[in-house]
């Protein structure tokens, strides 16, 4: 499937761009009603103000629950809200590749989120340290992650609320592609999956959001995989009805570049398409999604023969009593080409390869404190020797165990009057 600027523009126009935009623009959940005044108190005593609620940014898919922010009076800037997270992880893995280690430990998140969420002029600022652990990829320490990816301020943008249902964003934005977010605390599982390895995470650009009843749409012009080349166009349309949500997302590069880094892989020269369904009700979150990506042939930038990937995943989470929950993720992905043709661009474990993964993440949260663990298994299919797992790249499987412990903070550490 060759990428065509005309086709992408049509798709973007039809679909818009709003899976995460909807989360960014969604109003915070209504605060619980204040309790009735005590009969012993004077009748004219006003009831206490409603407690603040958790904000939709940064987005958290669940089962972890965000903490309401602390609220500060910033004078001419109005009310500023702030919260944050501090967490660390430890990892064991089998069949590690050269340059990686069988055991790892790191600060997974040491971040603060400051934002203004009312009025026509708003902003969001996320700063601090982080790691980006993902299945089937070598682990990168916190300092190296920040250096090679998005720096100490990975996301930050201005938001102009032009109307009740219309807003404009400009800055370093969270991607709208895929069902998994960038940082570990935002997702059901600690590590992102093998489909996420084909997606971008943060892009710099401009974005317009629009809600129309049960539909949410947006359009974005950005630099795709953090390339600093503003040639990507996103489009998506999301429909929400009660516990059901269905999103169509499309994005592609209208230009091509040789520029590559860890944050800007060869996938920056392609296109991505998603269909994501989400069911959220009671104790259940059910989220299956389909993904197709395509890297076209372009010998001028080193892609002698292009390739595509087709994949799907199912993310489930069941919440139990006393703060316990159990998320599960299953994935399958395959790439075009053949191991007999080394000129085909390698997108997974060699041309024509595929993979599957299973991840289980028992989770416990009490207030801002949480503890959880990933048990995962990745299986490489039709891999090219040297592109699998283990010291020589000839192992088909990689098991991992990850534990993460942390604390989310906001108004729970601010002294109340």
N, C-alpha and C positions, 0 to 999 in steps of 0.2 A: 504494500500500500504506500504509494508515494505521497509525500506531503505537498499540498498545493496552497498557496497563499489565498487564492480565491475561495477554495473550499473551506479553509480554516476561518476566513472572515465570515462566511455564511454560517458556519457552525457556531462561531462566537456570537454572532448576532442573534441566532436562534436560542442559544443556550444561556447567554449571560455568564455571570461568574460569581457564585455566591455560597458555596458550601460552608466555607469558613466565614465569608462575609456575613452570612446570616447570623453566625455566632457573634461576630463583632457588633452587629447592629441590633441584635435581639435585646429587648429591654430586660433588665434584671428582674428576677422573680419577685412578685409582690411580697412586701414585708408582712409578717404576721401581724394581725390586729393587736393593738395594745390591750392588755388585760383590763377588765372593768375596775374602776377605782374601789379600793377597800372601803367597806361600809363605815369603818372606824375613822377614816380620814375626812377632813373638811370637804364639803360638797364642791367648793370652788377650786380645789387643788387640781391642776391639769394632770392628765395622764402622762406617763413617761413617753418620750419619743420612740417611734418604732426602731427596732434594731436594724443596722445595715445588712444587706444580703450580699452573697458572693457575686462577683462580677463575671460577665461572659468572656472577658479577656484577661489573662491568657485562657484559651479554651481548654477545658478538661473533659475528655470523653467519658470518664468514669471507669471503674467504680470509685476512684478517689474523688473526694468532694472538696472544692475550694473553700477557703476561709474568708468570711466577710472582711473587707479592708478597714484599716484605720483611716479616719477622716480628719483632715487638717484644713484650717482656714488660711488660705494663701493671699489674703488681702485682695488686690485688684484682680487676681487670677481666679477668685472664688474658691470653691471647695476642691481640694486635691485629695485623692485617695491613694493609699499605698498598702501593699502586702508583699510577701516574699516566701522563699522556700530555702531550706538548707537540708541537703541529703548526701549520703555517701553510699557507695556500692562495693561489693566484692564479687569476683567472678572466678569460676573454674571452667576450663574447657578442654575437651579431648581433641586430638589430631590438629593441634595448632599449626599454623603455617609459619615459614621462616620469618623472623623478625618479630613474631608475636610470642607470648608467654603462656604457659598453662594456667597460671593464676595471676589475677590483677586486682588492684584496689584503687579507688579514686573518689574524689569529690564529684558526685554526679550533678548536683545543682547547688549553687550558692548565689541566688538571684533575688533581685528586688524589682517590683513592678510599681511604677508611679504613673498615674493617669488622671485626666480630667474627663468626666463622663456626662457633663450637662452643658447646655448652652450651644450656640452655633459654632464656637471654637473649642475643639477638644484635642487631646493628644494622648499618646501611649508611649511609655518608655520602659524598656526591659534591659537590665544591666546586671553583669556578674559573670560567674564562672559556670561551666557546663561541660558535659560529655555527650556524645551522640552514639551510644552503642547500638549496633544493628547486627542481625544474624548474618553469618557467612562472610563477615568482613573482619579484618584485624582490629583489635581494640586499640584506641588512641587515647593517651593520657589527657587529663584536663587541659594542661597548658598547651599541648600540641594541638588539641582540638580547637581551642580559641585562636591560635596563631594561623592554622590552616583553613579555618572556616570563617566564622562571622564576627570575630573579635569580641571585646568585652561588652559591647552594646549590640547584641544580635538582632534585636527588633526594636523599631521606634518609628512612629509616624504621626503626622498631623492629620486631624480629621475635621472637615468642615461639614457641619450638619446644615445642608442647604434647605431642607424642608423636613416635614414629619417623616417622610418615607425615602428621602434621598440624601446621600452623603458622598463626600469625596475624600479619599485617602492619598497621602503622598509620603514616601519614605521607604524604610526596610520593612516589608510586609510578610506575614506568614503566608505560605503557599496555599492555594486552593485545590491542589491536586491531591488525590489519595484520601484514604480514610484515617490515616494516622498522622498525628501532629509531630512537631520537631523534637520536643524535649520529653524526657522520660516520664515526668510526673503527669504529663497531659494525656497519656495513653493507658489502655487497659493493661498492656504488658510493658516491662521495663525496656527491653530491646525492641526496636522496630523490626519489621519483617523483610523478607526477600523481595516482596513487591515494592516496598518503600525504597529499596536500593536503586530502583529505576526512576525515582521521582525527585523533584527538587524540594528544598525545605524553606529557604528564605529567598525572596526576590525583591529587588529595589525598583520602584516605579510608582505609577499612579493608578488609582482604581476608583471606579464609580459604582456605588451600591444603590439598588432600588428594590423596595418591597411593594408588592401589588396583591394585597389580600393574603392568600395562602401561598403565593409565589414570592420567591426572593431571587433577584438577578443582579449581576454586576459584570463589569468589563474592565480589563486591566492591560496596560502596556508596561512591560517591565524587562528586566535583564535575565529572566529565566533562572538558570542555575548559577546565580550570583556572578555572572560573567562580566558585568559592567559594560555590556554591549546591549543597548536597549532595542532589541529586535523581536521580543516575544509578545504574543497576543494571547490572552486567556479569555475563555467564555464559559459560563455555566448557568444553569437554571435549576432551582431547588423548589420542590413542592412539599408542603407540610400540611398534614391533616390529622389532628389528634396525635396519637403515638407514632404515626407513620410519616416518613420523610423519604423522598426520592430525588436524587441529584444527578444531573448530567453535566459533565465537565469536559472541556476540550482546550488544548493549548498547543502552540507550536512556534518554532523559530522561523521568522520570515527572512532571516539571513543565516550565514554560516561563518564559523571562525575556527582557526587552529588553536586558539587560546584554551588551555586546559590546566586545571589545578585539582586538588582533592575536592574542592567545593564546586568545580566546574568540569565535570567529566565529559566524555564524548557524547553522552545523552543530551547535552546542551544543544546539539545540532539537530534534534529530532522533534517529534510531536507526541503528545500523550492524550489519551481518551479514557474517561472513567464513567461508570454507571454505579452509583452507590445507593443502597437502600438501608434505612435505619428504622428499627422498631424499638421504642423505649417506653416501657410501661411497668409500673410496680418495681419488682425486684429484677426485671429482665432488661438487658440490652442485646439486641440481635442486629448484626450489621454485615451482610454479605456485599461484596463488590467485585466488579469486573474491571480489568485494565488492559489496554492495548497501547504499545509504544512502537515508534518507528524511527529508525535512523537511516536517512536516504544515502545513497552512494554519492560521494563527492571526493574524487581523487585529489583535488587541490588542497584539501584539508587533512588528507591522510586516510579517509574512509574509502578504501579501494572497492569494497562491496558492502552495501548497506545490509541491515538486518532489522528484524522486529521481534517484539516479545508479546505474548498473550498469557494472561494470568488471572487468577481469581483467588479470593480469600473469604473466610467466614470468621468474624469476630463475635464472641459470645461473652456475656458476663451475667452471673447470677449472684445477687446479694442475699446474705443470710442475716440472722440476728446477731446482735452484740458486736457489730462492726466488721464482720467477716464477709468476704466475697470471693468468687472464683471465676476469673476471666480465662478464656481459652481461645486460641487462634490457630486456624489451619490455613495453609497456603499452597498453591500450585502455580508454577510458571514454566513456560517453555520458550525457546528462542528459535528463530529460523536459521537456515544455513546447514552446513555439514562439517564435521570434523575433518573430512577429506579435502576441504577447501579452506586453507588457512588465511586466505585473503578476506574472508567474511569478518566483519567487525565482531569482537567478542563482547557480549553483553552480560553473560552469566558465568558459566563454567567452560567456556569454549563455544565455537559456532555449533549450532544445532543442539545445544545442551538444554537441560531443564533442571528443576528442583522442586522439592516439597518440604514443608516444615510444619511442626506442631509445637506449640508453646502453651504451657499451663502456668498461671501466676496466682497462687494463693495470696490473698491480701487481707490485711487488718488495718483499720483506721479508728482512732479514738480522738475526737476533736481535731487538733492540728497534727497530731502524731500519727505516723503510718509505718508499717513494716510489711514487706512483700518479697516474694521470691519467684524468679523465672526458672522453669525447667523446660529446656528446648532441645529439639533434635532437627537437624537439617540433613536432607538426603539429596546428593547430586545425581542427576540422571543423564546418561550419555555424555559424560564429561570428557574433555580432552585431557589425556595424561599431562600432569603438570599444572592443571587448573583446578584440581580437586582440593582436598584437605590433606593435612599432614606435612611433614618436612619435605617430601618429594612431590606433593600434589597428586597422589594416586589413591587416597582414601575417599570413599563415597560418603561417609557420614561424619557429622560433627555434633557431639552432645555438648550442652552448656548448662551450668547452674549459676544463677546470679541472685544475690540478696541485696536489697536496698532498704535503708532505714532513713527516715527524715522527719522534718517538722515544717508545716506550713504556718505562717504567722500573719497576723493582721490586727484586727481589733481585740484579739484574744490576748495580746501582750500589752495593750494600752490600758492604763489605770482608768477605770470608769468613775465618774463623779457620783 
